[in-house]
Amino acid sequence: MEKQRTGVGRRKEAVTRVFVSKGDGKITVNDKDYKQYFSLVYLQNQVERPMRTIDALNKFDVKISATGGGFKGQAEAAMLGIARVLV
């Protein structure tokens, strides 16, 4: 993988820009840890799902910029954005 790859995810009114680079598995959303930003476990699992699918959860750092919509829409948009980057 290059230095950093970017992708965009959209769901309903939510839009996320996703930046993925090699690292140790740190995921941030709007400069907060994703577990703090998405307090519900099922939303955290949505964000992790693309990386768990390819066993890469601890191989990449992910920075997400999320706007619009609610937390569920943002989590699903982030999931799509991460999946697009990893393909």
C-alpha positions as CSV (number, residue, x, y, z in Angstrom):
1,M,0.0,0.0,0.0
2,E,1.2,3.5,-0.8
3,K,1.8,6.0,2.0
4,Q,-1.8,6.9,2.4
5,R,-5.0,6.0,0.6
6,T,-8.2,7.9,0.7
7,G,-11.8,7.0,0.1
8,V,-15.3,8.4,0.5
9,G,-18.3,6.7,2.0
10,R,-21.9,8.0,1.9
11,R,-25.0,6.8,3.7
12,K,-28.2,8.8,3.7
13,E,-27.1,12.3,4.8
14,A,-23.8,11.2,6.3
15,V,-20.6,11.6,4.4
16,T,-17.2,10.4,5.5
17,R,-13.7,10.9,4.2
18,V,-11.4,8.0,5.1
19,F,-7.6,8.1,5.2
20,V,-5.8,4.7,5.6
21,S,-2.1,4.2,6.1
22,K,0.1,1.5,7.5
23,G,0.1,1.4,11.3
24,D,-0.9,-0.4,14.4
25,G,-4.7,-0.3,14.2
26,K,-5.5,3.2,15.6
27,I,-8.9,4.4,14.4
28,T,-10.0,8.0,14.9
29,V,-13.2,9.8,14.0
30,N,-13.1,13.6,13.9
31,D,-9.9,13.5,16.0
32,K,-11.5,11.3,18.7
33,D,-10.9,7.6,19.3
34,Y,-13.7,5.7,17.4
35,K,-14.8,3.9,20.6
36,Q,-15.3,7.3,22.3
37,Y,-17.1,8.8,19.2
38,F,-19.3,5.8,18.6
39,S,-20.3,4.8,22.1
40,L,-22.6,2.0,21.0
41,V,-20.7,-1.3,20.5
42,Y,-22.7,-2.3,17.3
43,L,-21.6,1.0,15.7
44,Q,-18.0,0.3,16.6
45,N,-18.3,-3.1,15.0
46,Q,-19.7,-1.5,11.9
47,V,-16.5,0.6,11.6
48,E,-14.2,-2.4,12.2
49,R,-16.1,-4.8,9.9
50,P,-14.1,-4.2,6.6
51,M,-10.8,-4.7,8.4
52,R,-11.9,-7.7,10.4
53,T,-13.1,-9.3,7.1
54,I,-9.5,-9.3,5.7
55,D,-7.8,-9.8,9.1
56,A,-6.1,-6.4,8.9
57,L,-7.5,-4.8,12.1
58,N,-4.0,-4.2,13.6
59,K,-2.2,-3.5,10.3
60,F,-3.6,-0.1,9.3
61,D,-4.3,3.3,11.0
62,V,-7.6,4.9,9.9
63,K,-8.5,8.5,10.2
64,I,-12.1,9.4,9.5
65,S,-13.7,12.8,8.9
66,A,-17.5,12.4,9.4
67,T,-20.1,15.0,8.7
68,G,-23.9,15.1,8.4
69,G,-26.5,12.6,9.4
70,G,-26.6,10.7,12.7
71,F,-24.2,8.3,14.3
72,K,-25.6,5.2,12.6
73,G,-25.4,6.8,9.2
74,Q,-21.8,8.0,9.9
75,A,-20.8,4.5,11.1
76,E,-22.2,2.9,8.0
77,A,-20.6,5.5,5.7
78,A,-17.3,5.0,7.4
79,M,-17.6,1.2,6.9
80,L,-18.2,1.8,3.1
81,G,-15.3,4.3,2.9
82,I,-12.9,1.9,4.6
83,A,-14.0,-1.0,2.3
84,R,-13.5,1.1,-0.8
85,V,-9.9,2.0,0.3
86,L,-9.1,-1.6,1.1
87,V,-10.3,-3.0,-2.3
